[in-house]
Amino acid sequence: MHRRSLVGRKIVLASHNPGKLREIAELLAPYQIEVVSAGDLGLKEPDETGATFIDNAVIKAEAAAVASGLPALADDSGLAVDALGGAPGIHSARWAGPAKDFAMASERVWREAQAADAKNIAAHFVCVLALCWPALPLGAPVCDIFPGRVDGTLVWPPRGTNGFGYDPIFMARGQTLSFGEMQPDAKHAISHRADAFNKFSAALLS
């Protein structure tokens, strides 16, 4: 692990997903960090060819750090459904297709989970944050990894219009509202992204 404070620095958020950008920017808001997105800098999205959330987060953060010369923060996250053996997992965004139709993807998740095991509605969200520092001369970027998770259940039909992605069909353990029904501050307090961010904050924002 490479530990340096990010307070007062400029970083790149290595994502083109507006929902993720919004949530991460809100989490970073209390700190003196200048944030630009990969889209703002015209950076291309690298192919996510990894086999795990960690792999894909590092691919995105490394690419942005190399292209921009700035520390780059990437998030790879997804929904894992027990009845589907952890699917859609790292393919969560791909299930929504090129049009990013998460209503269609959510219906597929529920339909296939019910067909596989109608009594098992357990699911969890995973988030991995990767912070990659630009390479020293002749070196490779150095990355810090921060995993997060929140357990819960699927709900159907979808509930709420807040959040993004699969939020309307997921309810965290101990809650009565789906992520789609929760206000941002309430979701930020318990989400997989908040779990990862808390670890990231303790290491790099103190």
Backbone as a printed PyTorch tensor [residue, N CA C, xyz], in Angstrom:
tensor([[[  0.8270,  -1.1920,   0.0000],
         [  0.0000,   0.0000,   0.0000],
         [  0.8740,   1.2600,   0.0000]],

        [[  0.4260,   2.2600,  -0.7600],
         [  1.1700,   3.5110,  -0.8710],
         [  0.3270,   4.5820,  -0.2170]],

        [[  0.7930,   5.1040,   0.9250],
         [ -0.0230,   6.0140,   1.7060],
         [  0.4650,   7.4620,   1.5930]],

        [[ -0.3410,   8.3140,   0.9740],
         [ -0.1130,   9.7520,   0.9440],
         [ -1.4730,  10.4170,   1.1010]],

        [[ -1.5030,  11.5400,   1.7420],
         [ -2.7710,  12.2380,   1.9220],
         [ -3.2250,  12.8660,   0.6130]],

        [[ -4.5300,  12.8110,   0.3920],
         [ -5.1170,  13.4470,  -0.7850],
         [ -5.6610,  14.8420,  -0.4740]],

        [[ -5.6790,  15.2190,   0.7810],
         [ -6.2660,  16.5090,   1.1620],
         [ -5.5320,  17.6380,   0.4410]],

        [[ -6.3170,  18.4990,  -0.1990],
         [ -5.7530,  19.6390,  -0.9000],
         [ -5.2170,  19.3240,  -2.2820]],

        [[ -5.4100,  18.1010,  -2.7640],
         [ -4.8870,  17.7100,  -4.0700],
         [ -5.9990,  17.7180,  -5.1250]],

        [[ -5.5970,  17.5960,  -6.3590],
         [ -6.5240,  17.4340,  -7.4760],
         [ -6.4960,  15.9790,  -7.8910]],

        [[ -7.6710,  15.3840,  -8.0760],
         [ -7.7470,  13.9830,  -8.4850],
         [ -8.7260,  13.8160,  -9.6400]],

        [[ -8.5630,  12.7190, -10.3320],
         [ -9.4720,  12.3450, -11.4110],
         [-10.3880,  11.2350, -10.9140]],

        [[-11.6910,  11.3900, -11.1260],
         [-12.6250,  10.2920, -10.9080],
         [-12.7280,   9.5210, -12.2110]],

        [[-12.2030,   8.3090, -12.2030],
         [-12.0860,   7.5230, -13.4330],
         [-13.3770,   6.7710, -13.7120]],

        [[-14.4050,   7.5280, -14.0060],
         [-15.7010,   6.9300, -14.3220],
         [-16.4550,   7.8400, -15.2800]],

        [[-17.2740,   7.2260, -16.1330],
         [-18.1770,   7.9810, -16.9980],
         [-19.6380,   7.7600, -16.5830]],

        [[-19.8280,   7.0930, -15.4300],
         [-21.1660,   6.8050, -14.9230],
         [-21.6340,   7.9910, -14.0800]],

        [[-22.6530,   8.7300, -14.5290],
         [-23.0590,   9.9410, -13.7940],
         [-23.5370,   9.6580, -12.3820]],

        [[-24.1600,   8.4950, -12.1630],
         [-24.6080,   8.1600, -10.8130],
         [-23.4390,   7.9610,  -9.8660]],

        [[-22.4320,   7.2150, -10.3180],
         [-21.2480,   7.0010,  -9.4870],
         [-20.5140,   8.3170,  -9.2490]],

        [[-20.3710,   9.1190, -10.3050],
         [-19.6920,  10.4000, -10.1710],
         [-20.3800,  11.2740,  -9.1370]],

        [[-21.6990,  11.3020,  -9.1730],
         [-22.4510,  12.1230,  -8.2290],
         [-22.2370,  11.6420,  -6.7930]],

        [[-22.3370,  10.3310,  -6.5840],
         [-22.2000,   9.7980,  -5.2250],
         [-20.7950,  10.0060,  -4.6800]],

        [[-19.7800,   9.7400,  -5.4960],
         [-18.4100,   9.8950,  -5.0210],
         [-18.0990,  11.3710,  -4.7660]],

        [[-18.5770,  12.2510,  -5.6460],
         [-18.3630,  13.6860,  -5.4390],
         [-19.0100,  14.1560,  -4.1400]],

        [[-20.1920,  13.6130,  -3.8230],
         [-20.8560,  13.9720,  -2.5780],
         [-20.0610,  13.4810,  -1.3670]],

        [[-19.4760,  12.2900,  -1.4810],
         [-18.6700,  11.7610,  -0.3850],
         [-17.3860,  12.5660,  -0.1850]],

        [[-16.8340,  13.0840,  -1.2860],
         [-15.5910,  13.8630,  -1.2130],
         [-15.8230,  15.3270,  -0.8480]],

        [[-17.0680,  15.7580,  -0.8970],
         [-17.3850,  17.1790,  -0.7340],
         [-16.7930,  17.8130,   0.5280]],

        [[-16.7340,  17.1240,   1.6810],
         [-16.2120,  17.7800,   2.8860],
         [-14.7060,  18.0320,   2.8670]],

        [[-14.0110,  17.4890,   1.8960],
         [-12.5530,  17.5900,   1.8730],
         [-12.1010,  18.6110,   0.8280]],

        [[-10.9180,  19.1700,   1.0340],
         [-10.3900,  20.1920,   0.1260],
         [ -9.7160,  19.5040,  -1.0640]],

        [[-10.5290,  18.8660,  -1.8790],
         [-10.0140,  18.1120,  -3.0200],
         [-10.6740,  18.6450,  -4.2860]],

        [[ -9.8710,  18.9920,  -5.2580],
         [-10.3960,  19.4030,  -6.5530],
         [-10.6320,  18.1530,  -7.3860]],

        [[-11.8610,  17.9650,  -7.8140],
         [-12.2420,  16.7300,  -8.5100],
         [-12.5900,  17.0360,  -9.9610]],

        [[-11.9930,  16.2760, -10.8680],
         [-12.3870,  16.3190, -12.2690],
         [-12.7080,  14.8900, -12.6930]],

        [[-13.6030,  14.7500, -13.6330],
         [-13.9570,  13.4140, -14.0990],
         [-13.1590,  13.0460, -15.3350]],

        [[-13.0840,  11.7460, -15.5760],
         [-12.4160,  11.2730, -16.7910],
         [-13.0830,  11.8640, -18.0230]],

        [[-14.4000,  12.0160, -17.9790],
         [-15.1170,  12.6140, -19.1020],
         [-14.7410,  14.0690, -19.3210]],

        [[-14.5790,  14.8080, -18.2080],
         [-14.1840,  16.2120, -18.3190],
         [-12.8420,  16.3580, -19.0380]],

        [[-11.9530,  15.3850, -18.8340],
         [-10.6220,  15.4340, -19.4350],
         [-10.5660,  14.7550, -20.8020]],

        [[-11.7010,  14.2290, -21.2400],
         [-11.7380,  13.5590, -22.5350],
         [-11.0200,  12.2230, -22.5550]],

        [[-10.9190,  11.5800, -21.3930],
         [-10.2340,  10.2910, -21.3190],
         [-11.1720,   9.1740, -21.7710]],

        [[-10.6410,   8.2420, -22.5130],
         [-11.4360,   7.1110, -22.9820],
         [-11.6450,   6.1090, -21.8470]],

        [[-12.7430,   5.3810, -21.9370],
         [-12.9920,   4.3110, -20.9810],
         [-12.2080,   3.0740, -21.4090]],

        [[-11.3400,   2.5340, -20.5480],
         [-10.6130,   1.3220, -20.9200],
         [-11.5420,   0.1100, -20.9090]],

        [[-11.1730,  -0.9210, -21.6300],
         [-11.9360,  -2.1650, -21.6020],
         [-11.7800,  -2.8090, -20.2280]],

        [[-12.9080,  -3.1580, -19.6250],
         [-12.8750,  -3.7970, -18.3060],
         [-12.7580,  -5.3040, -18.5060]],

        [[-11.5390,  -5.7690, -18.6000],
         [-11.2710,  -7.1730, -18.9300],
         [-10.9270,  -8.0110, -17.7100]],

        [[-11.0260,  -7.4320, -16.5290],
         [-10.6650,  -8.1560, -15.3110],
         [-11.6740,  -9.2190, -14.9330]],

        [[-11.2240, -10.1190, -14.0650],
         [-12.0830, -11.2060, -13.5930],
         [-12.7340, -10.8850, -12.2550]],

        [[-12.3270,  -9.7800, -11.6290],
         [-12.8600,  -9.4060, -10.3220],
         [-13.1300,  -7.9040, -10.2790]],

        [[-13.8550,  -7.4790,  -9.2370],
         [-14.0890,  -6.0470,  -9.0320],
         [-12.7590,  -5.3180,  -8.8460]],

        [[-11.8330,  -5.9230,  -8.1100],
         [-10.5250,  -5.2950,  -7.8960],
         [ -9.8110,  -5.0880,  -9.2240]],

        [[ -9.7910,  -6.1330, -10.0500],
         [ -9.1250,  -6.0390, -11.3500],
         [ -9.6490,  -4.8450, -12.1450]],

        [[-10.9650,  -4.7410, -12.2270],
         [-11.5550,  -3.7070, -13.0770],
         [-11.3820,  -2.3090, -12.4980]],

        [[-11.4350,  -2.1850, -11.1750],
         [-11.1950,  -0.8820, -10.5600],
         [ -9.7680,  -0.4160, -10.8410]],

        [[ -8.8080,  -1.3330, -10.7380],
         [ -7.4110,  -0.9800, -10.9850],
         [ -7.1900,  -0.6330, -12.4530]],

        [[ -7.8090,  -1.3870, -13.3590],
         [ -7.6790,  -1.0840, -14.7930],
         [ -8.1060,   0.3550, -15.0740]],

        [[ -9.2400,   0.7560, -14.5180],
         [ -9.7590,   2.1010, -14.7760],
         [ -8.9080,   3.1840, -14.1170]],

        [[ -8.5050,   2.9480, -12.8710],
         [ -7.7260,   3.9660, -12.1690],
         [ -6.3300,   4.1100, -12.7630]],

        [[ -5.7080,   2.9850, -13.1160],
         [ -4.3720,   3.0550, -13.7220],
         [ -4.4100,   3.8090, -15.0430]],

        [[ -5.4040,   3.5210, -15.8590],
         [ -5.5040,   4.1740, -17.1620],
         [ -5.6590,   5.6840, -17.0010]],

        [[ -6.4880,   6.1050, -16.0520],
         [ -6.7140,   7.5350, -15.8460],
         [ -5.4780,   8.2090, -15.2560]],

        [[ -4.7770,   7.5280, -14.3440],
         [ -3.5760,   8.1070, -13.7470],
         [ -2.4830,   8.2910, -14.7920]],

        [[ -2.3130,   7.2970, -15.6540],
         [ -1.2970,   7.3750, -16.7060],
         [ -1.6370,   8.4900, -17.6910]],

        [[ -2.9130,   8.5720, -18.0850],
         [ -3.3120,   9.5470, -19.1030],
         [ -3.3100,  10.9790, -18.5830]],

        [[ -3.6050,  11.1540, -17.2980],
         [ -3.7560,  12.5070, -16.7530],
         [ -2.5480,  13.0050, -15.9690]],

        [[ -1.7400,  12.0910, -15.4610],
         [ -0.6420,  12.4910, -14.5870],
         [ -1.0970,  12.8970, -13.2010]],

        [[ -2.3380,  12.5700, -12.8570],
         [ -2.9200,  12.9060, -11.5590],
         [ -3.3050,  11.6350, -10.8110]],

        [[ -3.4140,  11.6970,  -9.4830],
         [ -3.9970,  10.5560,  -8.7750],
         [ -5.3980,  10.2960,  -9.3250]],

        [[ -5.7390,   9.0370,  -9.5040],
         [ -7.0340,   8.6980, -10.1060],
         [ -7.7740,   7.7090,  -9.2130]],

        [[ -9.0290,   8.0030,  -8.9830],
         [ -9.8870,   7.1570,  -8.1580],
         [-10.9430,   6.5000,  -9.0410]],

        [[-10.9970,   5.1700,  -8.9730],
         [-11.9940,   4.4270,  -9.7520],
         [-12.8180,   3.5530,  -8.8210]],

        [[-14.0310,   3.3330,  -9.2320],
         [-14.9690,   2.4860,  -8.4900],
         [-15.4020,   1.3720,  -9.4260]],

        [[-15.3420,   0.1320,  -8.9430],
         [-16.0180,  -0.9410,  -9.6670],
         [-16.9700,  -1.5870,  -8.6860]],

        [[-18.1920,  -1.7040,  -9.0830],
         [-19.2050,  -2.1760,  -8.1490],
         [-20.2890,  -2.9330,  -8.8880]],

        [[-21.0750,  -3.6730,  -8.1200],
         [-22.1490,  -4.4210,  -8.7430],
         [-22.9830,  -5.1570,  -7.7220]],

        [[-24.0330,  -5.7470,  -8.2300],
         [-24.9850,  -6.5070,  -7.4310],
         [-24.6910,  -7.9920,  -7.5610]],

        [[-24.6080,  -8.6890,  -6.4430],
         [-24.3860, -10.1360,  -6.4400],
         [-25.5890, -10.8040,  -5.7860]],

        [[-26.2190, -11.7120,  -6.5160],
         [-27.4380, -12.3710,  -6.0580],
         [-27.1210, -13.8270,  -5.7350]],

        [[-27.4450, -14.2360,  -4.5260],
         [-27.0860, -15.5870,  -4.0910],
         [-27.6810, -16.6580,  -4.9960]],

        [[-28.9550, -16.5090,  -5.3540],
         [-29.6220, -17.5200,  -6.1670],
         [-29.0110, -17.6480,  -7.5530]],

        [[-28.2680, -16.6260,  -7.9760],
         [-27.6430, -16.6330,  -9.2940],
         [-26.1400, -16.8920,  -9.1960]],

        [[-25.7020, -17.4250,  -8.0570],
         [-24.2950, -17.7350,  -7.8950],
         [-23.3960, -16.5170,  -7.9150]],

        [[-23.9390, -15.3750,  -7.4870],
         [-23.1660, -14.1400,  -7.4550],
         [-23.3460, -13.2570,  -8.6710]],

        [[-24.0770, -13.7050,  -9.6690],
         [-24.3700, -12.8690, -10.8360],
         [-25.4010, -11.8010, -10.4400]],

        [[-25.4560, -10.6830, -11.1690],
         [-24.6220, -10.3160, -12.3130],
         [-23.1980,  -9.9230, -11.9670]],

        [[-22.9070,  -9.5970, -10.6880],
         [-21.5400,  -9.3700, -10.2560],
         [-20.8010,  -8.3420, -11.0970]],

        [[-19.6040,  -8.7300, -11.5840],
         [-18.8030,  -7.7740, -12.3590],
         [-19.4550,  -7.4230, -13.6880]],

        [[-20.4960,  -8.1650, -14.0610],
         [-21.2060,  -7.8830, -15.3140],
         [-22.4790,  -7.0640, -15.0790]],

        [[-22.6100,  -6.4730, -13.8990],
         [-23.8470,  -5.7470, -13.5530],
         [-24.2050,  -4.6930, -14.5780]],

        [[-23.2330,  -3.8940, -15.0140],
         [-23.5240,  -2.8550, -16.0020],
         [-23.8280,  -3.4630, -17.3580]],

        [[-23.1470,  -4.5470, -17.7020],
         [-23.3660,  -5.1720, -19.0150],
         [-24.7700,  -5.7440, -19.1420]],

        [[-25.3460,  -6.2050, -18.0330],
         [-26.7190,  -6.7180, -18.0880],
         [-27.6970,  -5.6190, -18.5100]],

        [[-27.3160,  -4.3630, -18.2980],
         [-28.1860,  -3.2520, -18.6840],
         [-28.0330,  -2.8820, -20.1540]],

        [[-27.0510,  -3.4730, -20.8290],
         [-26.8750,  -3.2570, -22.2650],
         [-26.3170,  -1.8850, -22.5980]],

        [[-26.0870,  -1.6370, -23.8830],
         [-25.5210,  -0.3520, -24.3270],
         [-26.3750,   0.8490, -23.9330]],

        [[-27.6780,   0.6290, -23.8310],
         [-28.5870,   1.7320, -23.4800],
         [-28.6340,   1.9900, -21.9770]],

        [[-27.8910,   1.1960, -21.1800],
         [-27.8920,   1.3420, -19.7170],
         [-29.3130,   1.2630, -19.1610]],

        [[-30.0500,   0.2690, -19.6590],
         [-31.4420,   0.0900, -19.2590],
         [-31.4980,  -0.7900, -18.0090]],

        [[-31.4110,  -0.1500, -16.8420],
         [-31.3950,  -0.9150, -15.6060],
         [-32.7780,  -1.3950, -15.2010]],

        [[-33.8230,  -0.8160, -15.7410],
         [-35.1630,  -1.3700, -15.5080],
         [-35.2480,  -2.7520, -16.1390]],

        [[-34.7480,  -2.8810, -17.3590],
         [-34.7100,  -4.1820, -18.0390],
         [-33.8030,  -5.1420, -17.2800]],

        [[-32.6250,  -4.6670, -16.8700],
         [-31.6790,  -5.5290, -16.1640],
         [-32.2480,  -5.9860, -14.8210]],

        [[-32.9370,  -5.1010, -14.1340],
         [-33.5280,  -5.4600, -12.8470],
         [-34.5980,  -6.5290, -13.0140]],

        [[-35.3960,  -6.3870, -14.0650],
         [-36.4290,  -7.3940, -14.3350],
         [-35.7790,  -8.7430, -14.6240]],

        [[-34.6640,  -8.7250, -15.3450],
         [-33.9520,  -9.9740, -15.6310],
         [-33.3980, -10.5980, -14.3550]],

        [[-32.8190,  -9.7720, -13.4860],
         [-32.2980, -10.2780, -12.2170],
         [-33.4000, -10.9740, -11.4330]],

        [[-34.5390, -10.3050, -11.2990],
         [-35.6350, -10.8800, -10.5090],
         [-36.1680, -12.1490, -11.1700]],

        [[-36.3780, -12.1110, -12.4680],
         [-36.9210, -13.2700, -13.1770],
         [-36.0040, -14.4870, -13.0560]],

        [[-34.7250, -14.2860, -13.2790],
         [-33.7950, -15.4090, -13.2510],
         [-33.5690, -15.9070, -11.8240]],

        [[-33.5860, -15.0010, -10.8550],
         [-33.4390, -15.4180,  -9.4640],
         [-34.6380, -16.2400,  -9.0210]],

        [[-35.8320, -15.8110,  -9.4190],
         [-37.0300, -16.5710,  -9.0760],
         [-37.0260, -17.9520,  -9.7270]],

        [[-36.5550, -18.0180, -10.9500],
         [-36.4930, -19.3030, -11.6490],
         [-35.4700, -20.2290, -11.0130]],

        [[-34.3830, -19.6570, -10.4850],
         [-33.3290, -20.4760,  -9.8970],
         [-33.6890, -20.9510,  -8.4970]],

        [[-34.2430, -20.0590,  -7.6890],
         [-34.5830, -20.3930,  -6.3030],
         [-35.4900, -19.3060,  -5.7590]],

        [[-36.7820, -19.5040,  -5.8950],
         [-37.7530, -18.4610,  -5.5620],
         [-37.7260, -18.0730,  -4.0850]],

        [[-37.2450, -18.9710,  -3.2190],
         [-37.2360, -18.6720,  -1.7860],
         [-35.9930, -17.9130,  -1.3390]],

        [[-34.9970, -17.8420,  -2.1950],
         [-33.7450, -17.2150,  -1.8130],
         [-33.6360, -15.8380,  -2.4620]],

        [[-33.8720, -14.7910,  -1.6750],
         [-33.8060, -13.4280,  -2.2110],
         [-32.5890, -12.6750,  -1.6620]],

        [[-31.6500, -13.4010,  -1.0500],
         [-30.4550, -12.7630,  -0.4930],
         [-29.5930, -12.1840,  -1.6070]],

        [[-29.0320, -11.0180,  -1.3420],
         [-28.1670, -10.3570,  -2.3190],
         [-27.2440,  -9.4020,  -1.5720]],

        [[-26.2020,  -8.9810,  -2.2280],
         [-25.3430,  -7.9530,  -1.6440],
         [-24.7440,  -7.1020,  -2.7500]],

        [[-24.4490,  -5.8730,  -2.3960],
         [-23.7220,  -4.9740,  -3.2790],
         [-22.2520,  -4.9850,  -2.8700]],

        [[-21.3910,  -4.9560,  -3.8640],
         [-19.9410,  -4.8740,  -3.6440],
         [-19.4330,  -3.6010,  -4.3040]],

        [[-18.4820,  -2.9490,  -3.6610],
         [-17.7970,  -1.8070,  -4.2440],
         [-16.3130,  -1.9380,  -3.9400]],

        [[-15.4880,  -1.7260,  -4.9350],
         [-14.0400,  -1.6290,  -4.7220],
         [-13.5880,  -0.2690,  -5.2330]],

        [[-12.9540,   0.5070,  -4.3620],
         [-12.3270,   1.7610,  -4.7640],
         [-10.8340,   1.4990,  -4.9570]],

        [[-10.3190,   1.9560,  -6.0830],
         [ -8.8850,   1.8800,  -6.3500],
         [ -8.3660,   3.2910,  -6.5560]],

        [[ -7.3600,   3.6660,  -5.7830],
         [ -6.7110,   4.9560,  -5.9430],
         [ -5.3190,   4.6800,  -6.4830]],

        [[ -5.0580,   5.1140,  -7.7050],
         [ -3.7670,   4.8800,  -8.3350],
         [ -3.0090,   6.1970,  -8.4600]],

        [[ -1.7660,   6.1780,  -8.0060],
         [ -0.8900,   7.3410,  -8.0820],
         [ -0.1100,   7.2860,  -9.3860]],

        [[  0.1220,   8.4340, -10.0120],
         [  0.9010,   8.4340, -11.2610],
         [  2.2740,   7.7960, -11.0490]],

        [[  2.7760,   7.1840, -12.0990],
         [  4.0420,   6.4790, -11.9980],
         [  5.2140,   7.4360, -11.8440]],

        [[  6.2010,   6.9910, -11.0850],
         [  7.4910,   7.6510, -11.0940],
         [  8.1810,   7.3070, -12.4120]],

        [[  9.2210,   8.0380, -12.7980],
         [  9.9030,   7.7120, -14.0600],
         [ 10.2830,   6.2320, -14.1310]],

        [[  9.9520,   5.6180, -15.2380],
         [ 10.2490,   4.2160, -15.5160],
         [  9.5070,   3.2420, -14.5990]],

        [[  8.5310,   3.7550, -13.8540],
         [  7.7820,   2.8830, -12.9630],
         [  6.3370,   2.7450, -13.3910]],

        [[  5.6260,   1.8690, -12.7100],
         [  4.2050,   1.6710, -12.9640],
         [  3.4010,   2.4090, -11.8960]],

        [[  2.1450,   2.7660, -12.1940],
         [  1.3100,   3.3880, -11.1640],
         [  1.2110,   2.4890,  -9.9320]],

        [[  1.1220,   3.1150,  -8.7760],
         [  0.9800,   2.3920,  -7.5170],
         [ -0.4430,   2.5960,  -7.0230]],

        [[ -1.1120,   1.5080,  -6.6700],
         [ -2.5360,   1.5850,  -6.3480],
         [ -2.8340,   1.1090,  -4.9290]],

        [[ -3.7690,   1.7910,  -4.2940],
         [ -4.3360,   1.3700,  -3.0180],
         [ -5.7490,   0.8640,  -3.2770]],

        [[ -6.1330,  -0.2050,  -2.5740],
         [ -7.4180,  -0.8620,  -2.8110],
         [ -8.2600,  -0.8240,  -1.5400]],

        [[ -9.5520,  -0.4840,  -1.7040],
         [-10.4570,  -0.3840,  -0.5690],
         [-11.7900,  -1.0530,  -0.9170]],

        [[-12.0440,  -2.2520,  -0.3670],
         [-13.2920,  -2.9560,  -0.6770],
         [-14.4250,  -2.5800,   0.2770]],

        [[-15.6570,  -2.6310,  -0.2270],
         [-16.8340,  -2.3890,   0.5980],
         [-17.9590,  -3.3370,   0.2320]],

        [[-18.8700,  -3.5390,   1.1580],
         [-19.9800,  -4.4800,   0.9190],
         [-21.1580,  -4.0960,   1.8100]],

        [[-22.3650,  -4.3330,   1.3000],
         [-23.5680,  -4.2270,   2.1110],
         [-24.4700,  -5.3990,   1.7400]],

        [[-24.9710,  -6.1010,   2.7580],
         [-25.8350,  -7.2600,   2.5490],
         [-27.2960,  -6.8780,   2.6750]],

        [[-28.1460,  -7.6410,   1.9870],
         [-29.5660,  -7.3750,   2.0470],
         [-30.3540,  -8.3750,   1.2300]],

        [[-31.4640,  -7.9110,   0.6760],
         [-32.3470,  -8.7790,  -0.1000],
         [-32.8490,  -8.0460,  -1.3380]],

        [[-33.2640,  -8.8370,  -2.3090],
         [-33.9760,  -8.2790,  -3.4520],
         [-35.3940,  -7.9250,  -3.0410]],

        [[-35.9650,  -6.9060,  -3.6820],
         [-37.3800,  -6.5710,  -3.5050],
         [-38.0060,  -6.4440,  -4.8900]],

        [[-39.2820,  -6.7770,  -4.9740],
         [-39.9980,  -6.6470,  -6.2400],
         [-41.4480,  -6.3600,  -5.9560]],

        [[-42.0740,  -5.4400,  -6.6830],
         [-41.5350,  -4.6660,  -7.8010],
         [-40.5460,  -3.6050,  -7.3370]],

        [[-39.8340,  -2.9590,  -8.2820],
         [-38.8640,  -1.9210,  -7.9100],
         [-39.5410,  -0.8230,  -7.1010]],

        [[-38.7790,  -0.2830,  -6.1430],
         [-39.3230,   0.7160,  -5.2290],
         [-38.4290,   1.9520,  -5.2060]],

        [[-39.0090,   3.0920,  -5.5660],
         [-38.3030,   4.3630,  -5.4550],
         [-37.5780,   4.7640,  -6.7270]],

        [[-37.2740,   6.0470,  -6.8140],
         [-36.6140,   6.5970,  -8.0010],
         [-35.3000,   7.3010,  -7.6490]],

        [[-34.8530,   7.1770,  -6.4170],
         [-33.5670,   7.7540,  -6.0400],
         [-32.4520,   6.7870,  -6.4140]],

        [[-31.2100,   7.2340,  -6.2390],
         [-30.0930,   6.3580,  -6.5420],
         [-29.9770,   6.1040,  -8.0310]],

        [[-29.4240,   4.9420,  -8.3770],
         [-29.2410,   4.5780,  -9.7750],
         [-29.0280,   3.0790,  -9.8640]],

        [[-28.9690,   2.5780, -11.0800],
         [-28.6840,   1.1550, -11.2710],
         [-29.7540,   0.2590, -10.6620]],

        [[-29.3070,  -0.6900,  -9.8500],
         [-30.2080,  -1.6770,  -9.2440],
         [-30.7650,  -1.2160,  -7.8960]],

        [[-30.5460,   0.0350,  -7.5230],
         [-30.9750,   0.5070,  -6.2090],
         [-32.4440,   0.2380,  -5.9000]],

        [[-33.3750,   0.4020,  -6.8680],
         [-34.7830,   0.2020,  -6.5360],
         [-35.1670,  -1.2430,  -6.2110]],

        [[-34.3010,  -2.2320,  -6.4970],
         [-34.6620,  -3.6220,  -6.1740],
         [-33.8060,  -4.1970,  -5.0480]],

        [[-33.1030,  -3.3240,  -4.3210],
         [-32.2580,  -3.8150,  -3.2240],
         [-32.6260,  -3.1140,  -1.9270]],

        [[-32.8020,  -3.9250,  -0.8740],
         [-33.0480,  -3.3920,   0.4650],
         [-31.9720,  -3.9310,   1.3970]],

        [[-31.2290,  -3.0330,   2.0370],
         [-30.1550,  -3.4330,   2.9340],
         [-30.7180,  -4.0710,   4.1960]],

        [[-29.9350,  -4.9590,   4.7590],
         [-30.3290,  -5.6570,   5.9860],
         [-30.6610,  -4.6520,   7.0870]],

        [[-31.7950,  -4.8650,   7.7450],
         [-32.2040,  -4.0050,   8.8420],
         [-32.9650,  -2.7600,   8.4250]],

        [[-33.1380,  -2.5740,   7.1090],
         [-33.8330,  -1.3870,   6.5970],
         [-35.2490,  -1.7440,   6.1400]],

        [[-36.0980,  -0.7440,   6.0030],
         [-37.4490,  -0.9450,   5.4890],
         [-37.6480,  -0.2680,   4.1460]],

        [[-36.6570,   0.4940,   3.7080],
         [-36.7100,   1.1800,   2.4200],
         [-35.6640,   0.5870,   1.4940]],

        [[-35.9870,   0.5430,   0.2040],
         [-34.9850,   0.1570,  -0.7800],
         [-33.9850,   1.2930,  -0.9440]],

        [[-32.8350,   0.9850,  -1.5630],
         [-31.8880,   2.0550,  -1.8530],
         [-32.5180,   3.0990,  -2.7700]],

        [[-33.4760,   2.6860,  -3.5960],
         [-34.1560,   3.6160,  -4.4820],
         [-35.1020,   4.5510,  -3.7630]],

        [[-35.5100,   4.1700,  -2.5400],
         [-36.4160,   5.0040,  -1.7490],
         [-35.6760,   5.8860,  -0.7420]],

        [[-34.4420,   5.5320,  -0.4240],
         [-33.7000,   6.2540,   0.6080],
         [-33.1870,   7.5880,   0.0910]],

        [[-33.1210,   8.5610,   0.9750],
         [-32.4850,   9.8250,   0.6520],
         [-30.9700,   9.6150,   0.5830]],

        [[-30.2690,  10.4220,  -0.2200],
         [-28.8300,  10.2000,  -0.4040],
         [-28.0330,  10.1010,   0.8920]],

        [[-28.3000,  10.9760,   1.8680],
         [-27.5370,  10.9420,   3.1090],
         [-27.7370,   9.6300,   3.8550]],

        [[-28.9600,   9.1150,   3.8240],
         [-29.2440,   7.8590,   4.5120],
         [-28.5500,   6.6940,   3.8100]],

        [[-28.5920,   6.6900,   2.4840],
         [-27.9080,   5.6320,   1.7380],
         [-26.4070,   5.7130,   1.9420]],

        [[-25.8360,   6.9320,   1.8950],
         [-24.3930,   7.1020,   2.0510],
         [-23.9000,   6.5650,   3.4010]],

        [[-24.7770,   6.5360,   4.3870],
         [-24.3640,   6.0880,   5.7160],
         [-24.1740,   4.5820,   5.7940]],

        [[-24.7920,   3.8270,   4.8770],
         [-24.7760,   2.3660,   5.0300],
         [-24.3640,   1.6060,   3.7740]],

        [[-24.1690,   2.2840,   2.6660],
         [-23.9920,   1.5770,   1.3910],
         [-22.6240,   0.9230,   1.2650]],

        [[-22.5070,   0.0510,   0.2770],
         [-21.2430,  -0.5880,  -0.0690],
         [-20.1900,   0.4510,  -0.4370]],

        [[-20.6240,   1.4910,  -1.1500],
         [-19.6950,   2.5480,  -1.5490],
         [-19.2320,   3.3280,  -0.3170]],

        [[-20.1410,   3.5450,   0.6380],
         [-19.7580,   4.2320,   1.8710],
         [-18.7950,   3.3800,   2.6890]],

        [[-19.0060,   2.0700,   2.7170],
         [-18.1020,   1.1690,   3.4350],
         [-16.6950,   1.2690,   2.8580]],

        [[-16.5910,   1.2120,   1.5340],
         [-15.2800,   1.3460,   0.8950],
         [-14.7110,   2.7410,   1.1160]],

        [[-15.5650,   3.7500,   1.0260],
         [-15.0950,   5.1340,   1.1750],
         [-14.5840,   5.4040,   2.5870]],

        [[-15.2150,   4.8020,   3.5860],
         [-14.7530,   5.0080,   4.9570],
         [-13.3210,   4.4970,   5.1300]],

        [[-13.0090,   3.3630,   4.5050],
         [-11.6510,   2.8260,   4.5580],
         [-10.6840,   3.7280,   3.7850]],

        [[-11.1320,   4.1850,   2.6310],
         [-10.3590,   5.1030,   1.8100],
         [-10.0790,   6.3970,   2.5780]],

        [[-11.0990,   6.9290,   3.2360],
         [-10.9830,   8.1740,   3.9790],
         [ -9.9980,   8.0450,   5.1390]],

        [[-10.1020,   6.9460,   5.8710],
         [ -9.2090,   6.7520,   7.0060],
         [ -7.7450,   6.6790,   6.5710]],

        [[ -7.5130,   6.1250,   5.3840],
         [ -6.1440,   5.9440,   4.9070],
         [ -5.5750,   7.1720,   4.2290]],

        [[ -6.4030,   7.9120,   3.4930],
         [ -5.8750,   8.9130,   2.5890],
         [ -6.4200,  10.3290,   2.7810]],

        [[ -7.4100,  10.4880,   3.6360],
         [ -8.0100,  11.8100,   3.7910],
         [ -7.8220,  12.3770,   5.1970]],

        [[ -6.9610,  11.7700,   5.9810],
         [ -6.7370,  12.2520,   7.3470],
         [ -5.6390,  13.3050,   7.3490]]])
